[in-house]
């Protein structure tokens, strides 16, 4: 007597075989994009260039990338996405890190655009000192945008550059800071963490 196999189980097994083939050909596959839980993030350590990042500032994490709230946001929702490995220049990222960084940025941007009721997003990288990078660690700025947030739309790039310079002065000279408090940043990170749970 022949055994009957449902079309659904045939589909599932062919899908599993296809996924396994993709994972062999493209090793970054599935595990790279797993978001760390809140508990996992609490036990991990993060660095941004030479600076240790308090885990309360981090709201999203994979095994290759993490996202943190901004000390001095340009607009509400302005966050940074960084590779976990300290890499100074974009061209020095591995293909796996590059892919994970941009997929993370896409995922985060989508959620923050909805959360802040924005209509657009700015993604920006300052790659090297002459491009305005002040912390030598690759990072993507994500900024949810709304109509009229800047008089001239391209002024955002000048604003990013100015904030980077202010941050460098703050970190290098340890002057009296007008930054957000850890409590403010932790509260914002807690809100964003809920978007990914």
Backbone bond lengths (Angstrom), bond angles and torsions (degrees), N, CA, C in turn:
res aa  C-N    CA-C-N  psi(-1)  N-CA   C-N-CA  omega(-1)  CA-C   N-CA-C  phi
1 X - - - 1.439 - - 1.528 108.96 -
2 X 1.310 118.19 132.37 1.470 123.94 -178.56 1.524 110.02 -77.96
3 X 1.344 114.85 143.75 1.458 120.94 177.57 1.520 108.72 -87.46
4 X 1.320 115.89 131.57 1.466 120.14 177.83 1.526 109.44 -87.48
5 X 1.308 115.39 134.70 1.461 121.89 179.21 1.517 107.72 -117.95
6 X 1.307 116.05 129.89 1.467 118.88 -178.50 1.523 110.58 -71.56
7 X 1.325 117.41 148.58 1.470 120.36 177.21 1.525 112.14 -59.72
8 X 1.332 116.93 -31.77 1.464 120.50 -179.70 1.525 110.39 -65.98
9 X 1.343 117.10 -44.65 1.471 118.22 -179.90 1.523 111.02 -67.43
10 X 1.332 118.25 -33.31 1.477 120.49 175.15 1.525 110.28 -63.42
11 X 1.334 115.78 -43.20 1.461 120.54 179.62 1.530 110.42 -62.68
12 X 1.351 115.89 -45.33 1.466 120.01 -179.36 1.523 111.38 -61.09
13 X 1.333 117.26 -43.51 1.461 118.42 -178.29 1.524 111.12 -70.11
14 X 1.332 118.51 -35.76 1.468 118.77 176.72 1.522 111.08 -70.44
15 X 1.333 117.66 -33.43 1.455 122.03 176.18 1.532 110.20 -65.84
16 X 1.330 116.64 -42.45 1.468 120.62 178.45 1.524 110.46 -63.84
17 X 1.337 117.03 -40.42 1.466 120.41 178.54 1.528 110.55 -64.99
18 X 1.324 116.95 -40.76 1.467 120.69 178.64 1.522 110.78 -64.75
19 X 1.333 116.78 -42.05 1.466 120.52 178.70 1.523 110.74 -62.99
20 X 1.319 117.05 -40.64 1.472 120.75 178.74 1.525 110.26 -64.04
21 X 1.334 117.32 -39.47 1.466 120.74 178.94 1.528 110.74 -65.44
22 X 1.324 116.93 -40.72 1.466 120.68 178.17 1.524 110.04 -64.90
23 X 1.331 117.16 -42.19 1.466 121.16 -179.33 1.522 111.47 -62.47
24 X 1.329 117.62 -35.13 1.460 120.50 178.06 1.526 109.94 -70.28
25 X 1.321 116.74 -43.45 1.457 120.59 -178.00 1.524 112.74 -73.99
26 X 1.332 117.03 -37.68 1.456 122.60 -179.24 1.523 108.58 -122.44
27 X 1.332 117.93 89.78 1.457 121.23 -172.20 1.523 115.66 -59.02
28 X 1.323 118.22 -17.92 1.463 119.30 -179.34 1.524 111.22 -69.13
29 X 1.293 116.33 -24.65 1.458 125.39 -177.05 1.517 116.49 -5.78
30 X 1.281 117.45 -132.96 1.445 125.87 -165.90 1.528 115.71 -62.94
31 X 1.290 119.47 -52.75 1.465 121.59 -169.88 1.523 113.47 -63.83
32 X 1.303 118.33 -28.08 1.455 120.67 -176.22 1.513 113.24 -60.51
33 X 1.307 117.20 -30.20 1.450 119.93 -171.57 1.520 113.00 -101.45
34 X 1.329 117.24 10.19 1.461 120.68 177.59 1.522 108.62 -70.06
35 X 1.301 115.21 125.71 1.464 120.49 179.52 1.517 108.77 -82.07
36 X 1.322 116.56 132.71 1.460 120.74 178.27 1.514 110.38 -69.50
37 X 1.321 115.76 146.39 1.459 120.33 177.29 1.519 109.51 -76.26
38 X 1.315 115.77 167.24 1.466 121.67 177.75 1.519 110.88 -56.96
39 X 1.324 116.98 -42.44 1.462 121.29 -179.24 1.521 110.88 -63.93
40 X 1.346 116.81 -43.49 1.466 120.09 178.57 1.520 110.63 -62.43
41 X 1.347 117.44 -41.07 1.463 120.68 -179.25 1.525 110.89 -64.18
42 X 1.345 117.21 -32.30 1.459 120.72 -178.72 1.519 112.57 -67.74
43 X 1.336 117.66 -23.39 1.458 120.34 -178.01 1.530 112.50 -100.18
44 X 1.316 117.49 -3.95 1.450 121.01 -177.93 1.523 111.40 -94.41
45 X 1.332 115.09 160.14 1.460 121.35 179.06 1.522 108.48 -114.97
46 X 1.324 116.29 140.85 1.452 122.00 -177.57 1.519 109.16 -127.87
47 X 1.331 114.90 141.72 1.464 120.87 175.06 1.520 108.37 -127.76
48 X 1.317 114.34 145.93 1.461 121.74 175.05 1.515 104.82 -125.58
49 X 1.325 116.35 98.03 1.458 120.36 -170.38 1.517 107.82 62.94
50 X 1.326 116.80 -128.86 1.465 121.08 -179.13 1.529 112.62 -84.48
51 X 1.342 117.91 -2.00 1.457 121.63 -171.68 1.525 112.29 -100.31
52 X 1.318 115.31 133.00 1.457 120.86 175.31 1.521 108.04 -78.40
53 X 1.320 116.80 131.81 1.459 122.78 -179.91 1.521 108.72 -99.31
54 X 1.313 116.09 128.78 1.457 120.55 176.39 1.525 108.02 -65.82
55 X 1.311 116.66 131.90 1.470 120.81 -176.89 1.529 112.78 -59.98
56 X 1.337 117.94 -21.05 1.467 120.46 177.96 1.516 112.10 -69.20
57 X 1.344 117.60 -17.32 1.467 121.86 178.62 1.523 112.02 -83.68
58 X 1.326 117.16 -17.48 1.466 122.99 -175.61 1.520 109.54 -89.92
59 X 1.340 116.30 129.84 1.461 119.53 -178.93 1.514 113.49 -119.91
60 X 1.319 117.77 -9.20 1.469 121.45 -178.91 1.514 107.73 -148.36
61 X 1.346 115.95 140.76 1.453 118.58 -177.54 1.524 110.53 -155.69
62 X 1.327 115.47 138.78 1.469 122.26 168.85 1.526 105.19 -120.66
63 X 1.318 117.17 -175.98 1.469 116.35 179.32 1.528 112.45 -76.01
64 X 1.342 118.56 -8.83 1.460 121.38 179.16 1.528 114.55 -117.74
65 X 1.325 117.89 -18.51 1.468 121.81 -174.89 1.521 110.82 -138.73
66 X 1.329 114.96 163.45 1.461 120.19 172.04 1.524 108.70 -150.08
67 X 1.326 115.73 159.08 1.467 121.48 178.51 1.517 108.86 -125.75
68 X 1.343 114.55 140.59 1.446 120.21 -179.75 1.518 110.56 -134.89
69 X 1.317 114.95 157.13 1.459 120.29 176.16 1.523 108.31 -73.82
70 X 1.314 115.58 158.83 1.456 121.39 -174.43 1.540 111.14 -93.57
71 X 1.320 115.59 135.94 1.459 121.98 177.74 1.526 111.12 -60.13
72 X 1.334 115.65 -40.29 1.462 122.19 -179.93 1.529 109.33 -132.72
73 X 1.323 117.73 79.72 1.468 119.27 -176.63 1.527 112.56 -67.78
74 X 1.325 115.37 142.28 1.474 120.78 175.21 1.515 110.37 -70.61
75 X 1.321 114.93 -44.06 1.461 123.60 -178.64 1.529 107.04 -140.57
76 X 1.326 118.05 161.96 1.465 119.17 176.48 1.532 110.78 -55.59
77 X 1.329 115.24 133.45 1.468 120.46 178.69 1.506 114.89 91.70
78 X 1.331 118.52 -1.39 1.470 122.14 178.77 1.534 108.24 -68.35
79 X 1.336 116.00 112.07 1.464 122.15 -178.59 1.527 109.93 -127.64
80 X 1.324 115.67 171.24 1.461 121.94 178.19 1.529 109.18 -121.29
81 X 1.332 116.39 141.26 1.465 122.64 173.62 1.526 106.49 -119.50
82 X 1.334 116.18 126.92 1.474 122.28 -173.44 1.521 111.09 -129.56
83 X 1.325 116.87 152.49 1.466 118.14 168.61 1.527 108.04 -73.27
84 X 1.319 117.46 148.82 1.470 120.05 177.89 1.531 110.40 -65.45
85 X 1.324 115.28 -40.30 1.464 119.69 178.87 1.522 108.20 -73.18
86 X 1.314 117.04 136.44 1.464 120.03 178.79 1.524 108.47 -73.04
87 X 1.314 115.57 109.15 1.456 123.30 -178.93 1.520 106.85 -126.67
88 X 1.338 116.62 124.11 1.469 120.03 -175.51 1.517 113.26 -74.24
89 X 1.335 116.93 -40.83 1.467 120.16 -172.70 1.528 110.65 -122.53
90 X 1.316 115.70 146.27 1.461 122.52 -178.57 1.530 111.91 -56.20
91 X 1.336 116.97 -40.51 1.469 120.12 -177.69 1.530 112.70 -66.16
92 X 1.326 117.64 -14.34 1.462 121.22 -179.32 1.528 113.26 -91.86
93 X 1.327 117.38 -1.37 1.464 120.28 174.72 1.521 109.70 -71.90
94 X 1.320 117.28 147.65 1.459 120.38 172.90 1.528 108.36 -73.92
95 X 1.329 118.06 161.76 1.471 119.04 176.03 1.538 111.75 -57.06
96 X 1.330 117.08 -37.75 1.466 120.75 179.79 1.534 110.75 -65.61
97 X 1.337 117.15 -42.70 1.462 120.77 178.37 1.529 111.16 -64.77
98 X 1.320 116.27 -42.33 1.466 121.25 179.43 1.519 110.51 -60.03
99 X 1.315 115.68 -48.31 1.463 120.71 -179.67 1.524 111.21 -62.12
100 X 1.313 116.86 -47.91 1.462 121.13 -178.88 1.528 111.29 -63.21
101 X 1.330 116.54 -40.99 1.465 121.40 -179.86 1.529 110.57 -60.33
102 X 1.344 117.12 -47.92 1.466 120.39 -176.83 1.521 112.36 -74.23
103 X 1.328 117.53 -35.03 1.467 118.99 176.76 1.525 109.42 -67.26
104 X 1.324 116.68 -39.28 1.470 120.41 175.60 1.527 110.15 -61.93
105 X 1.330 116.82 -45.75 1.469 121.02 179.78 1.531 111.13 -60.58
106 X 1.318 116.42 -40.80 1.467 120.47 178.95 1.532 110.78 -62.64
107 X 1.317 115.81 -47.23 1.465 122.12 -179.36 1.542 110.76 -62.24
108 X 1.306 116.10 -46.25 1.469 121.62 -179.08 1.525 110.32 -66.26
109 X 1.321 116.59 -45.82 1.464 120.69 179.28 1.517 112.23 -57.32
110 X 1.314 116.14 -43.80 1.470 120.74 -179.37 1.527 110.36 -59.27
111 X 1.317 117.31 -45.39 1.463 121.09 -178.47 1.537 111.87 -69.83
112 X 1.330 116.70 -41.51 1.470 119.49 -178.52 1.528 111.97 -69.94
113 X 1.326 116.62 -33.94 1.463 119.13 177.31 1.529 109.81 -61.85
114 X 1.319 116.86 -44.14 1.474 120.58 177.24 1.529 111.16 -65.54
115 X 1.324 115.98 -48.03 1.466 121.54 -176.14 1.530 111.80 -58.19
116 X 1.330 116.36 -41.13 1.474 120.63 -177.70 1.531 113.00 -93.59
117 X 1.323 116.16 7.35 1.470 122.18 -179.66 1.531 110.43 51.16
118 X 1.322 115.04 44.32 1.463 121.41 178.74 1.529 109.21 -88.96
119 X 1.310 116.40 170.03 1.458 120.70 179.85 1.525 112.28 -115.28
120 X 1.334 116.82 -8.33 1.467 121.12 -177.81 1.521 108.67 -156.06
121 X 1.327 114.98 172.62 1.470 121.44 177.04 1.517 109.86 -135.63
122 X 1.313 116.71 143.86 1.461 121.67 168.35 1.521 106.78 -108.51
123 X 1.340 115.76 127.82 1.459 123.07 172.35 1.523 105.45 -112.64
124 X 1.325 118.36 126.00 1.468 119.92 -177.28 1.520 110.42 -140.42
125 X 1.338 114.36 140.38 1.465 122.26 173.40 1.520 107.33 -126.17
126 X 1.321 116.62 131.51 1.458 121.59 171.43 1.525 104.80 -105.48
127 X 1.315 116.18 107.01 1.468 122.12 -170.06 1.521 111.12 -104.28
128 X 1.316 116.19 87.48 1.459 121.91 179.37 1.516 111.13 109.46
129 X 1.341 117.00 159.06 1.469 121.74 -174.95 1.531 114.17 -59.19
130 X 1.335 118.16 -38.95 1.465 119.89 -178.74 1.527 111.67 -72.10
131 X 1.325 116.74 -14.75 1.464 120.98 176.57 1.524 111.16 -92.41
132 X 1.353 116.82 0.32 1.454 120.51 178.18 1.521 114.66 100.54
133 X 1.331 117.77 2.21 1.464 120.49 179.47 1.524 109.63 -71.45
134 X 1.329 116.66 123.01 1.463 120.22 -178.66 1.519 112.70 -106.40
135 X 1.331 117.82 -26.56 1.466 121.31 174.01 1.519 105.67 -104.71
136 X 1.332 117.79 117.89 1.466 120.20 -175.18 1.528 112.51 -75.86
137 X 1.307 115.22 65.19 1.463 123.75 177.28 1.525 105.26 -148.98
138 X 1.330 116.95 120.18 1.466 120.68 -178.29 1.529 108.94 -50.69
139 X 1.322 116.21 135.41 1.463 120.28 174.12 1.520 109.67 -155.24
140 X 1.318 114.60 143.83 1.464 122.23 176.66 1.526 107.37 -102.03
141 X 1.313 116.55 125.89 1.463 121.31 171.03 1.523 106.78 -83.32
142 X 1.319 116.66 129.87 1.468 120.98 171.37 1.525 106.02 -115.24
143 X 1.331 115.22 125.72 1.465 120.03 -178.39 1.525 108.86 -130.52
144 X 1.349 117.85 110.25 1.466 119.42 173.20 1.537 109.37 -64.05
145 X 1.332 116.19 136.73 1.464 120.97 -174.13 1.516 111.80 -121.19
146 X 1.330 114.07 146.99 1.465 122.57 175.69 1.520 107.61 -131.72
147 X 1.309 116.66 154.62 1.458 120.95 177.58 1.515 111.08 -55.70
148 X 1.348 116.66 132.25 1.451 121.92 176.35 1.518 115.27 82.21
149 X 1.345 118.84 4.95 1.464 118.68 -179.75 1.530 111.92 -68.67
150 X 1.320 117.34 -25.10 1.463 123.53 170.74 1.521 106.80 -133.79
151 X 1.319 116.59 139.56 1.462 120.10 -178.87 1.523 110.35 -59.03
152 X 1.332 116.24 -50.42 1.460 122.36 175.15 1.526 105.64 -107.95
153 X 1.292 117.60 122.11 1.470 122.41 -172.95 1.530 113.43 -52.25
154 X 1.319 118.41 -37.75 1.466 120.82 -177.95 1.527 113.30 -76.31
155 X 1.328 118.19 -6.40 1.466 120.53 176.63 1.519 111.83 -61.88
156 X 1.321 117.03 -18.42 1.469 119.23 179.97 1.519 110.85 -61.12
157 X 1.339 117.55 -33.54 1.466 119.67 -178.78 1.522 111.13 -69.12
158 X 1.337 116.67 -37.52 1.467 120.09 174.27 1.528 109.95 -64.86
159 X 1.325 116.35 -39.39 1.470 120.66 -179.50 1.527 110.58 -66.18
160 X 1.328 117.29 -40.97 1.475 120.45 177.18 1.516 109.18 -61.46
161 X 1.336 116.36 -45.19 1.463 120.75 179.90 1.525 110.81 -60.33
162 X 1.324 117.17 -43.77 1.469 121.54 179.90 1.523 111.55 -64.20
163 X 1.333 117.38 -42.59 1.469 120.80 179.13 1.520 110.49 -64.39
164 X 1.336 117.38 -38.40 1.474 121.02 177.59 1.532 109.90 -61.31
165 X 1.337 116.69 -43.41 1.474 120.17 179.10 1.525 110.99 -63.97
166 X 1.344 116.72 -43.07 1.471 120.43 177.70 1.524 110.30 -60.69
167 X 1.336 116.29 -42.43 1.456 120.54 -179.76 1.519 110.66 -63.20
168 X 1.327 117.28 -42.48 1.462 120.53 178.60 1.528 110.34 -60.89
169 X 1.332 117.06 -44.79 1.466 120.06 177.78 1.523 111.25 -61.10
170 X 1.317 116.63 -41.19 1.467 121.09 179.31 1.519 110.69 -63.05
171 X 1.318 116.17 -48.82 1.462 119.93 -175.85 1.520 111.78 -71.87
172 X 1.325 117.20 -39.32 1.458 120.24 -176.67 1.525 112.63 -76.82
173 X 1.309 117.45 -40.42 1.459 120.36 -173.07 1.527 113.09 -100.91
174 X 1.333 116.01 -12.05 1.466 121.45 179.95 1.531 111.44 49.98
175 X 1.336 115.52 44.73 1.468 121.69 178.36 1.521 110.18 -71.74
176 X 1.312 115.07 174.20 1.468 120.23 172.29 1.530 106.43 -58.67
177 X 1.316 116.01 122.31 1.457 119.82 -171.74 1.513 112.87 -99.13
178 X 1.312 114.70 146.13 1.455 121.10 174.25 1.526 108.19 -112.98
179 X 1.312 114.73 33.96 1.456 121.12 -178.25 1.523 110.40 -81.35
180 X 1.309 115.33 169.05 1.462 119.25 174.16 1.522 108.74 -71.06
181 X 1.305 115.85 152.28 1.463 120.13 178.61 1.520 109.67 -75.92
182 X 1.336 115.35 161.63 1.460 119.88 176.73 1.529 109.76 -60.74
183 X 1.313 117.61 -36.20 1.463 121.09 179.88 1.529 110.71 -62.64
184 X 1.342 116.70 -43.80 1.470 120.34 178.24 1.530 110.79 -61.94
185 X 1.329 115.27 -45.31 1.473 118.91 -178.36 1.524 111.01 -67.84
186 X 1.334 117.69 -40.60 1.468 121.58 179.32 1.524 110.52 -63.59
187 X 1.328 117.02 -39.56 1.458 120.93 178.87 1.535 110.56 -63.89
188 X 1.334 115.99 -43.94 1.470 119.77 178.39 1.526 110.19 -63.58
189 X 1.330 117.79 -44.69 1.465 121.33 179.41 1.528 110.68 -61.16
190 X 1.332 117.69 -39.60 1.471 121.35 177.27 1.526 110.83 -59.74
191 X 1.335 116.55 -43.51 1.464 120.60 178.60 1.529 110.86 -62.20
192 X 1.324 116.87 -45.11 1.465 120.82 -178.66 1.523 111.57 -68.61
193 X 1.331 117.14 -35.50 1.463 120.81 178.99 1.527 110.82 -57.11
194 X 1.323 116.77 -36.61 1.472 121.40 179.60 1.526 111.83 -62.35
195 X 1.316 117.18 -26.73 1.474 120.71 -179.33 1.527 111.80 -69.16
196 X 1.319 117.22 -17.40 1.471 121.10 -175.01 1.518 113.31 -117.14
197 X 1.332 117.65 9.32 1.472 118.80 -179.29 1.513 111.44 -96.47
